[in-house]
Amino acid sequence: MNAGDLVSRFPEIPPDLHGESLLESFANVFGAYLESASKPSACADDWTAENKVYMKLIGPMDIYRYGLSTKEKVLVQMQELIDTHASSTEAFEAELEQAGR
C-alpha cells in the first residue's frame, strides 16, 4: 500500500498529512494490516481485530482531524508506531491485541 492508496481507503486522514513523507513510510509498513482495518461503530462494545487495527493506526489521525490533537503529535505517534514495528513485530502485534481493552 502506498500513501495514495491509504488516503483513498481512509478519507478521514486530514489533507495536510497527505504530503508528509512519513505517511508514505507509514503506508508501506502497515499496508498489510490496513487492508482489512475497519472503523468500529460508535455503539460497539466489543471490537474486532480489524477495529483494533483501525483505532491503533488510523485513530490518531482521525482525532487530529477533529482538532483534538496536533499535527506534530500525530507525526510523533506515527513514527513511534513505525519504530515499534521495526524493533519487534511481535511487540507491535501484542500492542494491537491490547488496543481497545
N, C-alpha and C positions, 0 to 999 in steps of 0.2 A: 504494500500500500504506500502511496506517496501522499504528499500534503494535499494535492488536488482531490484525490480520492477521499481523503479524510474529511475535508470540509464539505464535500458533496454529500457524504454519508451522514455527517453531523453538522447541519446548518446552524446549530446553536453556538458553534465556535465563532467568537467575535471576529469581524473583518480585520481589525488591527493586528490580529495574531497570524493571519494568513500569510503574510510576507516574512515571517520570522524563520530564520534558518533552523532554529530549534524545533519548529513544528515539522519540518521535513524529517529531521532525525527521529522525532517522536513517532511519526507515521511509519518510518522504516522499522523501528524497533518493535512497536506494538501493533503493527498491522494485522498480524495473525490473531491477536487477542480481540481486536476491534471489529473484525469481520462479522462476529456474531454478537457483539455487545448491543444491549438494548436498555433504554431508559426505563426505570421502574415507574409504574403508575403511582400517582400521588397517594393512593389508599393502600398500596401494597404493604403487607405486614411480614412477608417472607420473600426475600429477594432470591432470584435465581442466580446461577453463576454468571449469566450474561448481564444481569443487572449490576452485580458486584463489579464486573469489569468496567461497565459504563461509569459507575459512580467513582471508582478509583481513578480512571484515566481521563474521562471527559467531564466529570462533575466539577472539578476546579475551574475549568474554562467556562462552564455554564454559570457557575456562581459569579465569576468575573463579569460575564455578560450582563447580569442583573445589577452590577455596580457594588457588589458586596465584597469585592476583593480588588486588588490592584494588578496591573499588568506585570509589574516586577515580581510580585508574589507568585503569580501563576507561572511565570517563566522559571523561577527558582523551583517550584513544585515539579514542573515538567522535567527539569534537569535532575532533580533528586530521584524521580521515578526511573529515568534512563540509567542513572548511576547505580541504583539498587539492582536493576535488572542485569546490568553489565557485571556487577560484582558477584551476584548469585541469583540465577534464575529461580532456584528453589526457594530462596528467601522472598523474592518478589511474588512468586505464586502463593506462598504462605500468607503474605500480606493481602493478596486478592481474596483468599478464602476467608480472612477475618473481616474484610470490608462489610459494613452493614450489620455487624453483630452487636 
